């Protein structure tokens, strides 16, 4: 028997619901978990059952000020801590979290609807890996020396920015929190992070655990609504850097807030990503890649999902047959069940959004739903939705152009590569793109001409530590998950000139 399957599903739900209630009303500020200053709360829902499992503070100016003040105070000593010592503390923090990884993953599944076996458990491991990775890089932040100049020493040094305001989405909160705080802390900054209101509890638990290792005030977490706590955090005069992942529309607003203060922003935003299969592609590998690109472990709620699928007419039927067989083989069910491979959509609002786009496709002449388009049979409670593939939707349709953020993708035949490449680039987004082909020159031609920041050939893998990640156009600005991105986005360069002459 799988060691993770010893406890019953009911026991898992009960234990994590109790943990959700323990964390309700709390924030992490100044070194510990404590009650928020505000009395306003909002409910947290289990999307698999539509039941309220807890609440979170609707933080306003008092809580934002308190968290930023704690981070500002901690910055003085944290930024002065030797870099390798900071790195060692981050690695100790990763080890500490590793011991609670299963409980964190289960709590995340309870509030996000992501399947524990295929997403949350792996994501918790990725969170630990990212913290360890940047812990090891803390001592690699170096300045430059200029060519010798008689009578002068010229060099630069990299210094931490100060308090970083981080805002993350609900689709992969554990990975997202690590991608924000790990480089920021390794570089000597302190952090105030606001998770999405749909999924704050696992984030609060992680920050609570971090307090056992990190000095007070170094890592703080508040909760609240984006237009309230998020806006106040971005506008706070002591916040000297904003790191955001979310929609392009919200990202644009955050850039306006930052512009008013003239502070840097890293923004990882939306995507509507092409996945192109050429006639010479390995059919089985292409079908596996399309399935991976659908990001079914997150119910398609991924900015890097390959939701615009183009398959050459010569192999279209063979590839689609395999893809449809793969989709129907995935088991949809309760996110905390060990047998579940695909969980549920995060909220009623997101569920309704998916249904609106499906209905739009149904009303489109020539469009045909190949699979899905409805709730899975037997799952009448919760925000479950079958994976949906739609063919025959014109490229101008919002179904093809908008980021739906759900288990929905369009699929099209093509015969001419130039035409499909032009269509692939005809989008306001530029996050990810993939091509499947056995023709190496064709692959490199695609790489050079596609407007996307994260390009893959013959695979559709997810982002990971040490592989730079980010987009272009309305998919954002800046990069994450690499040494270069840490140095560029979480430090600033100070030029120093020392007169060494005797006169």
N, C-alpha and C positions, 0 to 999 in steps of 0.2 A: 504493500500500500504506500502511496505517496505520503511522505512525512507531513506535507502541508495539508493533507486531507483528513487528518485524524479527527479534528473537531467538526461538528456538524455545521451546515450552512446557517441554521437558526442561531447556533452559538456564536458564530462569527458576526452575524448581523447584530446580535444583542450586545456583544462585547464592544464592538466599534461604535454602536449607538451610545453606549454608556460613556465611552471616551469622548464622543462628540459633545455630550452634555457637560462633561467635566470641563471642556475647553470653552464652552459657551460663555459669552460675555467678557472674554479675556483678550488681552494683547500681550506682546512680549516687549518690554521696554526697560532699559536701564539695568539689565542683568537678570530679569526673571519674568515669569508669567504673573500677570496681575490684572485686576479688574480695570476696565477702561474708565476714564473720567466721565464720558458721556453715558447717559441712561438709555439713549435711543438704540434699538436693536433691529436686525432683520433676520428672517428665518433662513435656515439651511435645510434643504430638501434632499431626501434620498431619491434620485431619479428613477431607481428601479421599482420603487413602491409608491412614489408620490407622497410619502409621509415626511413630516417635519422631524428632523433628528436633533436639532439644536438651533442656536442663534449666534450671531456675531455682532460686535459693537458697530454702530454706524458713526464712526469717528469723525469728529469735527476739528475745529481749530485748536482746542485745548489738548486733545490727544496727539494731533500732528506736532504741535509745538513741543510737547513733552518728549516725544520720540526723537525729534530732531535735536532738541537740547541735549538729550542723553548721548546721541551719536556725536554731536559737536564736542562735548566734554571728553568723550573717549578718544576722539581723533588725535588729541594732543599727544597722548602716550602711545597709542597704537601706531601712528605714523613714524614715531621715533624708535619703535621696536626694531631691532635688526631684522632684515628681510628673511634670513634663513630661520630665525626664531618664529616669525609670523608663519612661515611655511610649515614649520614643525607643528605649530598649534592647529593649523588647518588640517594637517594629516591626522593629528590626534582627534580632531573633531569628526573627520571622516570615519575613523575607526569606531568612535563612540556611536555614531549614527548607524554604522553597519550592524551593531548589536541589536538595534531596534528596527531593522529594515523591514521585516515582515509585518509588524504592527503598523508601521507608517504606510506601507503599501495597501494594507487592508482598509485603513481609514480613508486613504485617497480614493480607492474604488467605491467606497460607500457614498462619497459625496460627488464624484465625477461621473460615475457610471462606467468607467473604463474597466475592462475585464482584468481581474487580478492575475490569472496565469499568463496572459499574453501581453499585458501592458504595464500595470501598476508595479508588479514585482520586478520586472526588468527595468522600469523607470527608476525605482528606488535604488537599484544597483548602479544605474547611470549617474544618479545624483552623487552617490558616494565616490564613484570613479572620477567625476569632474572635480570634486573637492580635493581628492588626492593629487590629481594632475596639476592643478594650479598651486597646491601646496608645494609641490616639487619645483615649480617654476619661480617661486617668490624671489629667489636669489639671482635670477637671470635678468632683472631689470637694470639695464646699463645705459649710461650716457655715452658720449663720443668725445674723443680728443681730436683737435684739429692739427694739421701739419705744423711742424716746428716753426716758430716765429721768433727770431732773436729778441730777447728781452721781454717776451710775453709767453704765458701759459694760457692756452685757450681750450676750454672744454665745456661740455654740457652735462647736466645731471637731471635725472627723472625724479619728480616728486609727486606724491599723492595729491589728488584734487581736493579732498575734503569729505563732506557727507554726500553719499550717493543715494538718490531716490530711485528705487526700483519698483516697477509695476509689472505684474505678470498675469497671463490669462489662465483659464480654467482647464484647458485641454490636456496639458502635461505639466502640472504645477511643480512636481518634484524636480524634474529635469530643468525647468525654467528657473526655479529659485537658485539652483546650483550654478547655472550659467550666468546669473547676475552677481551673486554674492561672492563666488569663489575668486574670480579675477579681481573684483573690487577690493576684497579684504587682503588678498595676497600682495596687491600693490600698495597697501597701507591706508586705504580709505576705510571709513565706517559706513554702515548701510541702514537705511530705513526702507523696508519693503512692504508694499501693499499687494496682497493677493486678490484675485477676482472674487467678487461677492458670492459666486456660486460654489466656490471650493476653497475656503480659507482654513479649514480645520487641520488638515495634514500639514500645511505650511506652518501653522502655529505650533504644532507638536514638534516639528523639526527645529524651529527657532528656540523652543523651550529646551530641547536637548542640547543645542549648541551652547547654552549658557553654562553648562557643566565644564566646558573647556575654554571658551573664549572670555576675555575680560568683559566686565559689565559695560553695556552701551555700544559695543562693537557691532553687534547684529541685532536689530530691532524689527518687529513686525507689527503693523497696525492693520485693521480691517476697515471696510467702509465702501461706499459707492464711488464710482469713478469720478462723477461730476462733483463730488463733495471732497472726500479724503484724498482722492487721486489728484484733483486739481490743486488743493491746498498744499499737498506735498511738492508738486512741481513748482508752485509759485513761491514756496518758502525761500526767503533770501539766503538762508544758510545752506541750502541744498545746492551743491556746486557741480552736479552731474546728474543726468536723468537717463536711466536705462529702461527701455520699454519694449514689451512684446505684446502685440494685439492687432486690432484692425487698423487699416490705413487711415480711416476717418478719424479715429481717436489719436493715432500717431501724429496727424497733421495738427490737431489741437494742442498736443503736448509740445510740439515744436514751436508753436506760437508762444506758449507759456515760457519756454526756455529762451526764446529770442528776446522777450521783454527783460530778462536778466543777463542775457548774453552768456549762457552756459551751454556746454556741449551735450548732445543727445546721441545715444545709440538706439536705433529703432528697427526692430525686426517685425515686419508687418505682414500683410496678406499675400496670397498667391493664388493663381489659377493656372496650374502648371501643366505643360504639354508632355505627353509620353508617346513617342513616335516609334513605330515598328516598321522597319524597311522590309522589302520583299525577301532579302537574303538572311533575315534574322533566324536564329535558332528558335523554333516555334515554342518548344517547351519552356525555354528560358524566358522568352518574351511573355508568355502567359503567367509565369511565376512573378516576373517583374511587374506586370500590370496589377496582379493581386497585392503584391507588396506595396505598390504605389497608391492603392486605394486607402491604405492606412486603416484597415478594418479593425485593428486592435484599439483604435480610438474612434470607431464608428465614423471614420472619414473626417473627423474634427481635427484637421491638421493643415497648417498653412503650406506645408510642402507636399501635400497629397497630389498625385498625378490624376487630376480629374478631367483633363481633356485628352482623350485617347485617340490616336490616329494610327490606323493599321492599313498597310498596303493591301490593295484589292486582291493580289495574288495569293495571300495567305490569310485573309480576313476571316473566312469561315472557320478555318482550322484553329486560329488563335482564340476566336470568340467562343468556340465550343469548349475549349479547355478552361477559359476564364469563367464561363457560366458554371461549369462543373465544380470548379474550385469554390466559387461563391456559395453554391448550395451545400457544399460539404462543411462549411463553418457552422459551429453550433452557437446560436444566439441564446443568451440566458442571463440569469442573475450575475452581476459582476463579481460576486464573492464566491461563486461556485467554481470548483476546480475543473469542471467539464466545460465551462464557458470559454469561447474563443472571441466572441463579439458581444459587448455589453449594450448599454443604452445611451441615447442622446442625453446631454447634461441637464436640460430643463424644458419646461413646456414652451417657453418662448422660442428656443432653438428648434424644437420638434415642429412647432407651427410654421417656422420659417422654411424648413425642409419641405413640408407638405405644400406650401404655397408654390415653390418652384416645381414640384412634381405636377401639380395641377396646371401650371403654366405650360409645361411640356405636353401634357395631355391635350391641351387646347391648340397645340401647334400643328398645323397641317404637315403631314409626312413624318412626324415624329412617332417613334414606336418604343415602348418600354420593353426591354428584353428580359428583365427580371426585377423583382421588387415592386416598388410603388405602393406599398401598404405595410401595415403592421405584420410581424411574423405570426403565424397561426398559434393560438394558445397563449399569447402574451398580451392580454387586454389591459393590464395594469402596468404603469410605468411607461417611460418614453422610448420604447423599442421601435425600431424601424428597419425594414428589410433593406439590404444593399440593393441599390437601384442603378441599372445601366440603361441609358437612353440613346438610341441611334436616330439619325435623321433630323437632328435639331440644327437649324441654321446657325452659322458662326456669329451672326448679329444678335441672336437671342440672349436675353439676360441669363438664361440657363447655362449658356456657354461662356458668358463674360463675367458674371458675378461670382464672388467666392461664397458658395452656399454653406460650406462648413458642416457637412453632414455626409452620410453614406450614399452620395449621388455622384455619378460621372457620366459624361457624354462620350460616345464612341462614333468615329467616322471612318469611312473608307477614303483612300486616296490612291492616285496613280503617279502624280508628278511631285517630286521632292521639293522643287522650288515653290510650288503653290502651297504645300503644307507648311514649309518653313515660314513663308510670309504670314500664313494664318496663325502659326504658333507664336510669332512675335507681335501679332496684332492684338495686344492686350495692354492695359495700363500697368500690369504687374510684371515682375521679373525676378522671381525668387528661385524656383527650381525647374529643371528640365532634364529629360532622359531620352536617349535613343538606343534602340536595339538593332544591331547590324553586325555582320561578320566582315564588313568592308572597312578596314582601318582608315583609308583616306576619307571616306564618307563620314566616319565618326568624327575625325578631327576637323573636317569642314563644318560640321554641325556645331562642334564646340566653339569654333571661332566666330560663328555667325548668329548663334542664339542669344537673345537678350535675357540672360539669367545669371544669377550669382553662384548657384550651386548646381553644377551640371554633372550628370553621370552617364556612363556608357555601359550597356549590358547589365545594369543592376538598378534598383531603386531603394537604396538603403537610407537609413535615418542619419541625422547629424550625430557626431560623437566628439569626445574630447580629442584635441590635437588636429582636428580637421576644420579649417576656417569656414564659417557659415554666415550667410547673409545674402541680401538681394539688391536689386537695382530698381529704378523707376519707383512706382508706388509700393514696392515691396520693402522699402526701407533704406536706411543709411547706416554704415558701420558694419563691423563684423564681430562675431563671437567665437568662443571656444578655442582660441589659439594664443600662443605667446605674443605674436604680433598684435593681435586685437587687444590683449591686456595692456600692453605698453602704450598703444596708440590711444585707447579710449579711457583708460583709468589712471593715467599719469600725465603730467605736463612737463615740458622741457624748459629748463633754466640755463641760460648761457652765462658762463663765468669767464672773465678775462683778468688774469693776474699779472701785474707788472713785476717782472723779476729782475729788471735792470738795477744796477748799483746806484745809478744817478737819480 
